[in-house]
Amino acid sequence: IDSSYDLLCFLKEQNLIDEKNEFWWPNDNSFEILLGSILTQNTKWTNVEKSLENLKKLNINSLEKLSKINLEELIIAITPSGFKNQKSVRLIALAKNIIEEFDSFENFCLKVDRTWLLKQKGIGPETADAILCYSCKQDYMVVDSYTNRLLKRFGYEFETYEELQAWCEYGINENYDKIAKLYNYEISLNKIYARFHGKIIEFMKRNPKG
Ligand SMILES: Cn1cnc2c(N)nc[n+](C)c21
């Protein structure tokens, strides 16, 4: 492959994403994706689903409720996804900061930028881009160790997260009109990034060995 466009074509014909999640990231709404993006750090997605189920039972379905939740209660609820104390403190602080800075979750999704997210404790590039892409529907592609490992199989090595991300985004941008033809509808750049990242994860889960 010569570009991330070639990689997308290679992945696209393998039907890696089931159609019920057209942006790949399973969710009921974009607030839940915000929760999931923090909870998924350093754990398996199946564990995140258990924590999200617990939060659903507690009806923690808004920024306001998350900002007011009892810390101990949150710690117990998110135990399945690990680092329960650290992630609980960070989730409550994030909810409070979003309310203070943006008033509403909707306004946050529209106005937040990568710099603001990276200033929040516990949010690094991968989490920031997951929130920007899947919660806020902004044009950022998430890259990760799966992406690095897959590209290594094609002979590519990247020094930094940003370099890997730039390579992935560049090939898509350069071939956007060709990609639009691959999909029989007007697909947004955000949606291509969302699905492309998902295809990489799903491919690597099905093909763990090089
Ligand atoms: C949303 N999400 C984030 N990381 C994931 C993963 N490894 N496997 C599956 N899913 C759905 C994931």
The ligand as a Gaussian input file, in Angstrom:
#p B3LYP/6-31G(d) Opt

LIG

1 1
 C      -15.505000       1.784000      21.024000
 N      -14.270000       1.011000      21.172000
 C      -13.128000       1.512000      21.623000
 N      -12.192000       0.583000      21.637000
 C      -12.764000      -0.551000      21.194000
 C      -12.280000      -1.847000      20.996000
 N      -10.983000      -2.155000      21.287000
 N      -13.101000      -2.774000      20.511000
 C      -14.360000      -2.469000      20.225000
 N      -14.871000      -1.248000      20.398000
 C      -16.267000      -1.000000      20.050000
 C      -14.097000      -0.280000      20.889000

